[in-house]
Amino acid sequence: MSVSFGGFHNETVTFKVNEEIKNGTPVKISENATVAACGDGEEFCGILVNGDNAYAAVQIYGEVTAKYSGAAPELGYSALVAGADGVKAGGSNKYLVISVDEAAETVTFLM
């Protein structure tokens, strides 16, 4: 048997976008029913999982594995914001960090 969090209450919704955004990018609401890539240090509403330059599927709930920059996020409830390439420690919104892979610079957390 193995540990798995994949699929735990994963919820994805479709938004409009005005530009192509890379998968794994934290996003924010930029205008009505539209998301944009977050800037460094901004709070995010979800992680883009698939998109083009017109529509984007954004995961707003569930288990997420993302790249992190800077210091490794701490396990347990930790504050995360958008980073240069994924997320980083900081801000006021806390997420349940369940795994940190320092070699791969990835963090797995529940939104």
C-alpha positions in Angstrom: 0.0 0.0 0.0 1.2 3.6 -0.7 0.2 7.1 0.5 -1.9 9.0 -2.0 -3.6 12.4 -1.9 -4.3 12.6 -5.7 -7.9 13.3 -6.5 -8.9 14.4 -3.0 -11.8 16.7 -3.5 -10.1 18.1 -6.7 -12.3 20.8 -8.1 -11.5 22.6 -11.4 -13.5 25.4 -13.0 -13.2 27.1 -16.3 -12.4 30.8 -16.6 -11.6 33.2 -19.5 -8.0 34.3 -20.0 -6.6 37.1 -22.1 -3.2 35.5 -22.7 -1.7 32.0 -22.7 -0.6 31.0 -19.2 1.7 28.1 -18.4 0.3 25.1 -16.6 1.1 25.1 -12.9 1.0 28.9 -12.6 -0.9 30.5 -9.7 -3.7 32.7 -10.9 -5.9 35.6 -9.6 -9.2 37.0 -10.7 -8.4 39.9 -13.0 -11.9 40.9 -14.3 -15.4 39.3 -14.5 -15.0 35.5 -15.0 -11.4 36.0 -16.1 -8.0 35.0 -14.5 -4.5 36.2 -15.1 -1.1 35.0 -13.9 -0.2 36.2 -10.4 2.8 38.5 -9.9 5.5 37.6 -7.5 4.2 37.8 -3.9 0.5 38.0 -4.8 -2.3 35.9 -3.2 -3.7 33.3 -5.6 -7.2 31.8 -6.1 -6.1 28.6 -7.8 -3.5 26.9 -10.0 -3.9 26.7 -13.8 -4.0 23.1 -14.9 -4.8 23.5 -18.6 -5.4 26.4 -20.9 -4.9 28.3 -24.1 -5.2 32.0 -24.9 -9.0 32.0 -24.5 -10.0 29.6 -21.6 -8.3 28.1 -18.6 -9.1 25.2 -16.3 -8.1 26.3 -12.8 -7.9 24.0 -9.8 -9.5 25.8 -6.9 -9.7 23.0 -4.4 -7.9 19.7 -3.6 -4.3 18.4 -3.7 -1.8 20.4 -5.7 1.9 19.8 -6.4 3.7 23.0 -7.5 7.2 24.3 -7.9 8.4 26.6 -5.2 11.1 29.3 -5.0 13.0 30.6 -2.1 13.0 28.8 1.3 11.2 25.5 1.5 7.7 25.9 2.8 7.1 24.4 6.3 5.0 21.3 6.7 1.6 21.8 8.3 -0.5 24.9 7.8 1.8 27.4 6.0 1.2 30.7 4.3 1.8 30.6 0.5 1.8 33.2 -2.3 2.7 33.2 -5.9 6.4 33.0 -6.5 8.7 33.5 -9.5 8.1 30.0 -10.8 5.1 28.6 -8.8 4.6 29.4 -5.2 6.7 30.6 -2.2 6.3 31.0 1.5 4.6 34.2 2.6 1.3 36.1 2.6 -1.7 35.5 4.9 -3.6 32.6 3.1 -2.6 29.3 4.8 -2.7 25.9 3.1 -2.1 22.4 4.5 1.4 21.5 3.3 1.7 17.7 3.3 5.0 17.2 1.5 8.1 19.2 0.4 10.7 17.8 -2.0 13.7 20.0 -1.6 15.7 18.2 -4.4 12.9 18.8 -7.0 11.8 22.1 -5.4 8.2 21.1 -5.2 5.6 21.4 -2.5 2.4 19.4 -2.2 -0.5 21.1 -0.4 -4.3 21.0 0.0 -6.2 24.1 -1.1 
